[in-house]
Amino acid sequence: MGLATLTKRLAAICALGAFGMSAAAAQDYPKRAVQIIVPYAAGGTTDILARTVGQKLSMLLGQPFLIINKPGAGGSVGTEFAAKQPADGYTLVMAVESSHAVNPNVYEQRRYDPIKDFAPISNLANVPNVLVVTADFPAKDVAGLIAELKAKPGVYNFGSSGIGGLSHLNGELFQSLTKTKMEHVPFRGLGPALTELISGRIAIVLDNIPSSAPFIEAGSIRALAVAAPARLKMLPNVPTYAEAGLPGMNNQSWFGIAAPAGTPPEIMTKLNESVRAALADPGVVTAIEKLGASPAPMSSEDFGKLMVDQDKAWKKIVEDIGFKKM
């Protein structure tokens, strides 16, 4: 037997051994608690969805899925942290439109690469956005809001989950489309922003339905428009942005989950299958739909394509609205 042939056979044996070890590791996975990094404060949509799905994953896989909130810089702090963790399946991250498509396109130097640094697991849900104002805001509809903002440029402020996040960029997009001017007030998540909106210390928030819905139903804040294909059953009297004359704002948000790049494919497959099983559970479906969201499971490949497409789409939006990168 020649040296070259022997080398090839040894390499093949090693590869088979490695595959067997990897497959065995995936079969035993998880052996301990798994952390899901939520790069926003507790109480926002990302946090709510992570807890809803994480609880079911704990039941399906027999180990705790712990929600770890690491807010800051519009999602950059927690997302960058997750990117640097071991690729062993024990650290996952909520990969959402704000952190993986919007935020990376508003910085001159990216703190992480939303595509190269992460292995996509699945989308979890598509979530309508909503424009909410204080309960006593003088305008009763979008047209009235635009008129009020034009009459008092720079007087009203809008809150966001942080500089460079989706809620911030949606606010900038709204101003660009309507030729209005508001002051931006960033927070460490939409939960704190909503608290300030309810108190009246800020006037406007461009939020997601799940975190705003309870306060809208309670009358603590008012909804003027939703970004959805049609009016929502839970808010039948609130028009879509398209109905209100702003079709450019009428886009739903996506909320998914990913792992650090390099996570073993067998573990990725198990996670994708488990997430899809969780999203098929009637209890989880009901919980998500009660939030005004829609379960949206995907293959890892399709979710990866969505992330790439959305990264490109938001790059164009940032350029079109003339946002000054940070």
Helices and strands as residue ranges (DSSP letters): H 3-28, E 34-38, H 45-61, E 65-69, G 73-75, H 76-83, E 91-96, H 97-97, I 98-102, G 103-105, E 118-127, E 129-134, H 142-151, E 157-160, H 166-178, E 183-186, H 190-199, E 204-208, H 209-218, E 221-227, G 247-249, E 253-260, H 265-280, H 282-290, E 294-295, H 300-320
